[in-house]
Amino acid sequence: MTSWQSLHDGWSLTAVGDPEIPAAVASARIPATVPGCVHTDLLAAGLIPDPYLDQHELELGWIGHTDWCYETTFHWPGDGEGAGEGKREGKDGGERVELVCAGLDTVATVTLNGVELGRTANMHRGYSFDVRPVLRVGANVLRVRFDSAYRYAEAEQRRLGARPKAYPTPFNFIRKMACNFGWDWGPELVTAGIWQEIGLRTWRTARLAEVRPQVTVAGTEGRVRVRVDVDLADDRTAAAGPLTVRAAVAGEVAEVVLAPGQRTAELTVTVADPELWWPRGYGDQPRYPLTVTLHAADGELDTWQRQIGFRSVRLETGTDEHGSAFTVVVNDLPIFARGVNWIPDDCFPHRVTRQRYAERLRQASDAGVNFLRVWGGGRYESEDFYDLADELGLLVGQDFLFSCAAYPEEEPFRTEVRAEAAEQIVRLASHPSLVLWFGNNENIWGWHDWGWQQELADRSWGAGYYFELLPGLLAELDPTRPYWPGSPWSGRPEIHPNDPAHGSMHIWTVWNQIDYTHYRDYLPRFVAEFGWQGPASYATLRRAISDPAGLAVDSAAMAHRQKAGDGQLKLARGLAAHLPAPRDFDDWHYLTQLNQARAMSVGVEHLRSYRPICMGSVVWQLNDCWPVTSWAAVDGDGRRKPLWYALRRAYADRLLTIQPRQGGLALVAVNDGGAPWTGRVDVTRLTLAGEPRGKASVELSVPPYSQMRWTLPADVASSDDPRAELLVADPGGGGGGGGGGGRSFWFFAEDHELAYPPAGYDATVEPTPDGVRVRVTARTILRDLVLAPDRLDPAAEVDEALVTLLPGESTTFTVRSGVPLDPTALTTRPVLRCVNDMVPGS
C-alpha cells in the first residue's frame, strides 16, 4: 500500500554567498517552517520587520536577490527488505521511495546525502525524485538550495531577448507567481522557499499516478456518466500478475483488469437519476465520494478519493443581432455571472489557511456572488479553495498563469508550461465548481493594442500556448470544460480582442480615463474585469501605518499604499465629478470609499439591466493581499469596505434599478431567482424634504431568470428642480435597508450640486450580548449613511452600510464587538457618516 512520510520538521535556513545582506542574517542558521518561505522565516526570527507595515517593503528587496539554503535531517527506517544504499530486492523489485515536492519556489537544487537529485524552475508544478538508491537507514540530510529568482529571470531575458511586459522586472521569464514582483495593488516581495508539502512516498508494484474523472449529464435520460481515466506508475516485473482498478460512486461500481505492461485504464460508472450540483442560488450542491482503488492479487495497493458533483457545463458563443454571446450554461440553464476576480490572498500563500479561504469565499457568497475568476498573475489555488467553492456553489473561471506580458515559448519554458498545465488540469478535474479555463490575462489584447508587435519583431509571445498547447491539453485530459484563449478575447482573430459585442471584455478606460457614469456607454456580452479604487478600512490603515501623521491624504505612508499609476489623481478626479471636496483625511477616506461603491453599483446595475445580452459582470476585485488602496471589496485585513455592501445589493437575486435609456428614465426589475417576481412598485418624485411631486405605479410580473423594463412617465422622470429632487422606486415596505428587491434611488444632480439640508437625525444605542444596536431616525434626508465601528474597535463589524433615509425614516445598525463602545462616538462623525453631514451646520 502506498504510504507517506511527511518531511515538514527540523528545517533550518541559511543565506548563501551574498555580501549585501545584513550581518545578523549572514551569520545565522535560522529556524525554518515548511511549508513556508524565506520572508516569513526571517520575520518569525525577528531578523526583519513586517514587510506589510509602514514602508518596510522598500528595505527588504535584498531578500529576493539572495540565494538561500533549506536543510533538514530526517530518519528513514528502511523498507524491511535489506535496505541499504542502492539495494533493491524482494518481491517485484522491492519498495520504491520517492521524494515528492509539491511546490518549490522557484529555482531549486535538491540534494540528498550529498547527491544531487535534480533542479527545478517552476513554482506552479510539483516534482518527484527516485531516492531509494541514495537513502540511508537512519539519518539522512536533505538540502534544497534556492537561487535568486531575479537572477534566473534576468539571465533568461538576456538569453532569449526582452519581451514587453506591464512592469520593469522580468516576471515573464520565470514560472513563478507574477505578482510577487509587484503589481498595481501589490508589493514587490520576491519569495523563495518550500511553499507546499514535501515528503517521502513509498510504494510497491504499482500506484495510481493520475486519476481524471469526467462527468457527463445525459440530459433527458436522467443519467450521469462518470468516465474515469487512470494512469499508473508501474514497477511490476515480467512475472507479475494482472492488476484491478475499481471505481465506485453513488453506489455504482466499475472495474477493469490490467494485464502486465498495461499502464492506463478507462472506466465508466453510470448513475441513474442523481441529484445535480447547481451554482448558488439555482439549487443545492450535493456531492458524491468517488473512490478509485488499485488491487493486486494479494491486496490493495493504492486508493484515491474525491468529492465530485454531477453537472453539465458549456459556453454559449453563438452569433446574434448583438454580436456573439458569452454565456456560461450549467445543467442547460444560462447563468448570469455575478462575479468577482480573485487574487492571491497573501503575498506569502502558505499563510492562507482553509479557515481564511472559508471566510473570504463566504464573504463572496454573502455578497450575492456566484462566479470567481482566478486571475492569471497569481497561482493555481489550493485544494481548500476549490473544495469550498464546490461546497458553496461558487463557479470558478480559472486563468492559466500568464498575465500582462509577452511570454517566451522557447525551451525550457515550453516544456515547463506543458507540465504545469497538465498537472493542474488533472488536479482540478474533480471539482464541479470549475466551469471555465481562460488561456491568459490581457496578453492577446496586449499583442493587439499595446505596441507589442513592433517591439517583438519575430520573437515568440505566447500565442502557441493560448491557441495550440493549452486547448490541446484540455482536449486530451479534460474535454468536459470550456476553454477560452484569453481574457479578454472576442472569439475570432479578425475581431478586436476587447470588442464589447463579442466574447469577454475588460473595461479599464473608465477608471483610467473617464467618469464611472461611462460604464453605461458599453453594451458588452460578458465583462471579466472592471473596477474602481478605494482605500482600505480605517483600522487596517491604522495597523499598517504606525506614525499618526501618516494618516493623511498626501503623506508618504499613504502614497506607499497606492501602487497604481496616478492612482491618487484618479481618485481625486472621481471625487470632483460627484462629491463635495474633502476637508480632511476622515472626509477623504469616507468619500473615496463611497465613490468606489457608487462606481461599481452603476456598472453592475447597468450590466445586469441588459440581461440576456450581457451575461457576466465580474468585478475587479474581491480581495487584497496586504493593506493597500485598491479595487478590492474586502481589504488586506479581511474587512469589508462599503463596496462589499454595495455589491450585496447590486448582486441580490432581485434587483430594482432606475436606468437612463433612450427617451428618458426606465425602471428595470431583474429577477435571478427561480420563482416569478410579482407585486407593485411605486416610483415617486420627491423633494429632498420628502414632499411628493409625482408618482407612477408599476405591476411587476418578472419571470425567473429574466428582466423587465418600464419607461417612466415624463411627469415622474423629469425634475422641476434637479438640485432639490429625487426619485424613489419602492417595491413596498419602505425603509432604507439593502437586500433583494430593495428600493432604488435616482438623484437628478450630483451631490456637490444638491441643495442638501444639514444632516439631522436622532440616534440611540442599545447593548446586545455581542455588541450594540444603533438606531438612527432621520429628521432630514441622510444620503449614504455609513457606520464604521472599526474606528473604535478593530475587531468590530457592522451588518449594513450605505443606507439612504428620507425624513422620518429609521434604520438599525447591528454592531458586533467584544469590547464596550462609546455611544457618543458611535453616533457622531467620523464613525457615523453621511454625505450631507459635510453641509455646514451638520
Secondary structure, DSSP 8 states (H G I E B T S, - for coil): --EEEE--SS-EEEEES-TTS-HHHHT--EE--SS--HHHHHHHTTSS--TTSTTGGGG-GGGGGSEEEEEEEEEE---SSS--TT---SGGGS-EEEEEES-EESEEEEEETTEEEEEEEBTTS-EEEE-TTT--SEEEEEEEEEE-HHHHHHHHHHHH----BSSSS-GGGSBS-GGGB--SSS-B----EE-S-EEEEEESSEEEEEEEEEEEE-GGG-EEEEEEEEEEEE---TT---EEEEEEETTEEEEEEE-TT--EEEEEEEEES------TTTS----EEEEEEEEETTEEEEEEEEEE----EEEE--EETTEE--EEEETTEEE-EEEEEE--SSSSGGG--HHHHHHHHHHHHHTT--EEEE-TTS----HHHHHHHHHHT-EEEEE-S-BSB----STTHHHHHHHHHHHHHHHHTT-TTEEEEES-BSHHHHHHHSSHHHHHTT---SHHIIIIIHHHHHHHH-TTS-EES-BSB-SSTTS-TT-TTBSBEEE-HHHHHS-GGGGGG---S-EEEE---B---HHHHHHH--SGGG-STT-HHHHHT--STTHHHHHHHHHHTTS---SSHHHHHHHHHHHHHHHHHHHHHHHHHTTTT--EEEES-S--SSS--BS-SB-TTS-B-HHHHHHHHHTSSEEEEEEEETTEEEEEEEE-SSS-EEEEEEEEEEETTS-EEEEEEEEEEE-TTEEEEEE--HHHHS-S-GGGEEEEEE-SS--S--STT--EEEESS-GGGS------EEEEEEEETTEEEEEEEESS-EEEEEE-GGGT-TT-EES---EEE-TT-EEEEEEE-SS---HHHHTSTTTEE-GGGGSTT-
